[in-house]
Amino acid sequence: MIHCGISLSDGRNGHTMAVEGYAQIIVNNTTFNTAMVSDGWDNGVHYLNLDTSQYSDLKGTVFKL
């Protein structure tokens, strides 16, 4: 699980998402470290850029079986 928030002009906005995996995506010789997340808004995977500086907070929870 990943928990993140972004600071907006009217305060913090964010939520928790299930992580499906990790991917490094290269675009025009720039590498982006991403978490593949399922956010519950639709049926597809989303790639969350972990390198952005816009997060007000970024934390994770790991479950070990």
C-alpha positions in Angstrom: 0.0 0.0 0.0 1.2 3.5 -0.8 -0.1 6.6 1.0 0.6 10.0 -0.5 -0.6 13.5 -0.5 0.0 16.6 -2.6 -0.1 20.1 -1.3 -2.7 22.3 -3.0 -3.6 25.9 -2.5 -6.6 24.9 -0.4 -4.7 22.2 1.6 -3.6 18.6 1.3 -5.2 16.2 -1.1 -4.4 12.5 -1.2 -5.3 8.9 -0.6 -4.1 5.3 -0.2 -3.6 2.9 -3.2 -2.7 -0.7 -3.6 0.7 -1.3 -5.3 0.8 -3.9 -8.1 4.4 -3.5 -9.0 7.4 -1.2 -9.8 8.6 0.0 -13.1 11.4 2.2 -14.5 10.1 4.1 -17.5 12.5 5.8 -19.9 11.2 8.7 -22.0 13.6 10.8 -24.1 16.6 9.5 -22.1 14.9 10.5 -18.8 14.2 7.7 -16.3 11.1 7.8 -14.1 10.8 5.5 -11.1 7.1 4.6 -10.8 4.8 2.5 -8.6 2.2 0.6 -10.6 -1.0 1.3 -8.6 -4.6 0.4 -8.5 -6.5 3.4 -7.3 -10.1 2.1 -7.5 -11.2 4.7 -10.0 -11.3 2.4 -12.9 -10.0 -1.1 -14.0 -6.6 -0.2 -15.3 -3.2 0.2 -13.7 -1.8 3.7 -13.2 1.9 4.6 -13.0 2.6 6.9 -10.1 5.8 8.9 -10.5 7.8 8.5 -7.3 10.4 11.1 -8.3 8.1 14.2 -8.3 8.8 16.8 -5.7 5.0 17.7 -5.4 4.3 15.2 -2.6 3.6 16.7 0.9 4.0 13.2 2.2 4.8 9.7 0.8 4.7 6.6 2.9 4.2 2.9 2.4 2.9 -0.2 4.2 4.2 -3.7 3.5 2.4 -6.9 4.4 4.5 -10.0 4.9 2.9 -13.4 4.8 
